[in-house]
Amino acid sequence: MVYTGSCHCGAVTFSVAANAPDEGMTCNCSHCSRKGFVLTFVPADQFTLDSGADHLTDYLFYRHNITHQFCRTCGTEAFALGKSPDGPMRAINLRCVPSVDIDALTITKVDGASF
């Protein structure tokens, strides 16, 4: 199964080789809470940037562990790059995946403000 997503203007598109998630995560850190993300995480090798690499701008803060990438045209952050104990991963903003019904997800709240 593959699901796809994009930024608001459509310049940045991506696909994920995995089943669409039935769970998501919200975080109360200063960045996520301002952006209103609902996230899922996938191994980097399941993620493909289909278009728009030249439209991406990086943002790093705090410990610089996560590279937040957003479209420099519309400002949408559809995904981020980071590392997990199992290797490189991607955080997918499920609000940028039209086929995912956010209201149907089981949401886990993470206290990222305390990290």
N, C-alpha and C positions, 0 to 999 in steps of 0.2 A: 504494500500500500504506500502511496505517496500523497502528502498534502502540500499545498502551496500557499504562499503568502506574498505580501508586497507592502511597500510604504504607501502613503496616501496618494501620491501623484503617480505611482506605478513605475517610476524610474528604476527602483530597486526591487527585484523579484527573487524569490528563493523557493526551494523545494526541500522537503524532508522525507527521506525514505524510512518511514515508520507509520504505524497506525496512528490515526488522529487520536490525541489524548482524551481521556475521560476525567482527568484530574489536572488541576492547575495550582499555581502557588502565587500568593501575594506577599509582599514584603513591605515593612514599614521603615526601611532605611530612607535617608533624605532624598535619594535619587528616585527609587521605585515609587515611593508614596506621591511624589510630585508628578510622576509620569502616569500613574494609574495602571501599571503593568499587571497582567495576568500571565504568568510564565510557565513554561515547561522546559525541561533540559534534555538534550540529546547528545550522544557522542558526535564529535566533529565529523567523522566519516559518514554520518547519515545526512549531513547538511550539504546542500549545493547552492551557491550563489549563482543564479541563472542569468541575471543581468544587473547592471548598475554599479559595478565596482568603482567606476570613475565618479560616481555620485556620492560615495560614502565618505564621511568624516568621522574621525575617532574622538572619543572623550574618555579620559581616565581621571579618577579621583581617589582620594583616601589612600589605600594601599596599592593602587594600580594593578590589582589582580584581575580585573575584568575590563576588557576593551569594549566600551559601548560604541556601537556604530550606528550613525543615523544618516538619513538622506539630507544632503546639503541643500536640496531644492525645497522639500516640504517639511523637513525637520523631524520626520517620524523615525523612531528607533524600533525597527522590526526585530532585531536580534542583537546579541552580544557574544563575545568570544571570551572564553576563560578556561580554567583547568580544574579538573576534579581529581580525586585520588585515582580514578581509573584512566585518566588522560585528558586530552583536549575535549572541550565540550562547547556547545552552543546553547545559549538561553534564548528561547523563541518567545516573542511577545504574541501571545495567542489572540490578542485583539487585532492583529494584522493578518490573521488566517480566516478568511470568510467562511470556510466550511465548518469551523468550530463554533458551536453554540455555547457561549460563555455561561449563560444561565443554567445549562445542563451539567456543567462541570462540578466535581467535588473540589472545593477550594481549601487548601492548607495555608494557614497564615504563618509566616516566618518572622521572627523578631530580629530582622537585620539591623535595626538601630542599635542593638546591644553588641554587635560584633566588634 
